Amino acid sequence: MTRRSAPEIYNIAAHGGFADALAQGMIDRFAKNPLQLARGLIILPNNRARRAVHDAFVRLSEDGLLLPRMAVIGDLELDESIGVALDSGELALDVAPAIDPLDRILMIARLIERESVAMGNAILSKEALRLAREFARTMDQLTVEEIGLSELFDIDVEPQLSGHWQRSLGFFRVIAEKWQKNLADRGLVDEAARRNALFDQSVKAWKANPPSHFVVAAGITTSAPAIARFLRAIAFLPKGMVVLPDLDMVMADDEWDMLGPFEPDEASGQIQRAQETHPQYHMKLLLERMSIARGEILRWRRTGPSGAAAKRSRALSNAFAIPKLTARWQSLDTNDRSLAGVQTVEARNSAEEAQTVALLAREALETPERRVAIITPDRALASRISALLERWSIKADDTAGQPLSKKPEGVFFLALLSATADGFPPAEFLALLKHPLVQAGEGRLEWLAQVRKLDLLMRGPRPAPGLRGIDSLFQSENRRTKPLRDSLRPWWQETRTIFEAAERALSGAMDWAALLAEFRQLADRLTNGQLWVGPAGRELADFLSNMEDRATLGPMKIQSQEIAGYFETFLSDLPVRPPYGGHPRIALYGLLEARLQQAELVICCGLNEGSWPQAITPDPWLAPMVRKSLGLPAQERQIGLSAHDLVGAMGAQNVVLTRAERDGSGPAIASRFLLRLKAMCGDNLKEHPVAKGFARRIDQPDDLIRIEQPAPEPSAEQRLVSLSVTNVDRLIADPFAFYASKIMRLGSLDMIDAEPSPAWRGSIIHDILERWAKEDDYDPDALKRRALDFLNERSSHPLMRTLWAPRLIEGLIWVAETVAQQRTDQRTPLKSEEKGSAHIAGVDLFGIADRIDRMPDGGLGIVDYKTGGPPSNRQVKEGFALQLGLLGAIAERGDFGGLSGKASGFEYWSLAKQSGKDSFGYIATPTNPRSRDKIETDQMVSHAVAEFTKAVNSYILGDEPMTAKLHPEYAPYADYDQLMRLEEWYGRADMPEGEGDHE
């Protein structure tokens, strides 16, 4: 057979419904002889496109067909291998094998680590892995564009580069040269190089011996030189043809010429900048590399039934005109700007956008045989939509998949690494133990019961690192947690043994192979083998098996803190695609997977800058000037590809474009593509009339509930609770908080891994001062020694050591010196942390005095230690800080361990700085004669008792409602704000009826 003199190249417009149009055209042309169709070969861009064309043939075959063979050229971005028909199949090509992708990344990362150490600038293993991935991507781009390594050394742009980019280019050259030598020594090539060789050898083989069957290359838009030669060869085969998708055939020739690329100017040598962000630029580049003029391309005779009207393509061509031509929008005819069948939705946030899309998809399924394609590059949004569709038991095939790092199995494994490698910090360790996969089976309920106890024990500031740090919690002398520790100790000893081997493996010099095996065994033991079940589990098992097989290629010297991040880099790039079997008429696509797909309704989601188009990721290796000098594609070309994806998706009969005004990080900017469409169409681009309204109402209750300020009224029996002097202030300022704490007995919990709170610091100060008084007899040196011992033994929290420790030491030194001075002035400490009680106002009142002194006048001095500032005198006078006065009342009307007498001194000893002074520690008293709001010393007790009596008669012996935040200015603590639903009613006292109830 002779070679054809003119190429046979066709185009199916965006509105043509590519898969159905291609299949119908092939049936019309070749199905008259069933075997002729079956012997043919259709070459497609990727596996998803192959499935779409296969399904189209099935839909259109009335009496059954013998389908043609289908091969894919493979997509590097989708990590797909080249089709069997092209790779050593019928052509029997002799091409060197490609290196395994995982081997490649690990070896490059190791090479980067080694060379960085040799250059005296060692980097972390995690960073080396990230750089290895970017290096591989850049090398692939060089290979695809057929830019040799010698050209990398020939360019002379270093004088124009900053020091950083000069070093980066030099390092890249070193790594590239050694990597190529490494491959040559192994007899291997990179995957991109192998593809180029396969395409070129296929061209040679077909030129020498053209196939007797038809060969069709369909839907391929990659502009790489090797693929351009490959498509050209097919176009000139006797029975070959090329079918392009979404080529703009209506664009004027002068505008087509403006896209570029351009030759250097003869006079200046300057090169005009090409319009690489235009959706047709890469198509024009492909045709130029094929040496084909746009006028030689024919229109495909068939169109698919799911496509839009032809005028849609004209409007899209106008909408994406290059910037200098957008002024013509003002003079366009209605038909040339018509986007009939296209609607928009602008939701308030991502949650509302996902709900809107789910409702639109659900509505579309009411029409028999109507297919829905949901396209978004935002994987988080895709997950949200998928979850919302399950409300109606709709399982959508998310063909782009979810990263393994976001699947439960990946989350568990990363939590395991994070917890063990970081020394079992409380938040990470508890998250691991509570993970749904841990102890899956019959014993899980008992396991969770014990984990909840450990949760209670680990609350508060972080203990020392490692399992020993958790052991120290069981050695605490805290009497309140003793029952919890005793019940939990046997379970903890068993659980501890599970993690001991992993902790040992991470200490000292790490054996990477042994470490990988230990992590796998630990994961298996914790989950009873359930981790490896399902698609994500099998993907994780395969990955770990591959990593163990390649243990010798692992990081040279990795730090334990890096391990979780090191593995997350891998898992975040491993997509887990669900097995087929979802709803047959609805699918979720990423941008790459959506190419050549078709449906009667297409919903394009996430049309915000940074999402569609996605944010440009700079090349960390080669400066933009270097890339330009080498002839590499500008990073901005990805914007043009995203635009082409949108144009292709908008070829459906009905299209909805959605975006959210806010995402998780704050206000979002609408996509430049959406803004172009709005600018051209104006009011003709309609918003969907009902979708957003339904999305807002679907979860809105029929009746809106107005939350009033809580004011519970417990029974008389319930009100009879014990009272301490510290409860009284809460009872007066925030009766609801008293009700929740003392009557409902709902205690607040410290946060996990919390920073040292004022309350926690206060309890530590009181404990140190109590032991100092009772065991050291107020020896000044002993107090400082006790504080240092506590900081060194009990906690490694950085705030404790760097910020609080100096203040603590200085404040305690002030206490010791002040006590010593007062003892010389005939003031003697009598009691420390002593509990006392008295019957006052008909109820029993108890309290603990931080310290009681014998004053020089023979009376008792009541001292209360504060780590922060004491209450103001005004607060005391108004009856909201009665602690000192009530302790004095107990001393006068009851006793403290047998000690009683008239109270003649009331002092707050603060370890903080006093306003206007640089030193820590000062004494404040409500009886200060220089204070405007002072209380006379002999009136302190009577004032406190009078206020206490009013509170008791109202709330304890009376029936007054216990109103939430009765005096909010004196109720600063937020322990029960959520329980009282504070944010739903606070500040609404003067709000008119119906306002502010709901949005």
Summary of the structure (lengths in Angstrom):
residues: 999
radius of gyration: 37.7
end to end distance: 73.6
largest distance: 124.2
contacts: 3191
relative contact order: 0.09
helix: 50%
strand: 13%
